[in-house]
Amino acid sequence: MEHKKEIFADGIGQIHFAGGMVRFDFVTLQPNENGAAPTPVVNERIIMPPQGFLGAFNSMQQLIDKLLEAGVLQKNEQAK
């Protein structure tokens, strides 16, 4: 069986564009000694060209649509 690296992230801390590339900073939540809310700490960065970013965005949008259709996610309709 082929070994593949898995990366866990609690979320994306920042997405920015620099040097002609899109950069995602992935964070994990680290506990604080004093019991305060966990602190997000950048632990991985993914860098891709703009065309790769667009492909990833389209793939994520398709998955979001499927999750909405399946009821896993719900649209957040803001009150007017």
PyMOL commands that set and color helices and strands:
alter all, ss='L'
color gray80, all
select helices_A, chain A and resi 50-70
alter helices_A, ss='H'
color red, helices_A
select strands_A, chain A and resi 11-18+21-30+39-48
alter strands_A, ss='S'
color yellow, strands_A
deselect
rebuild
show_as cartoon
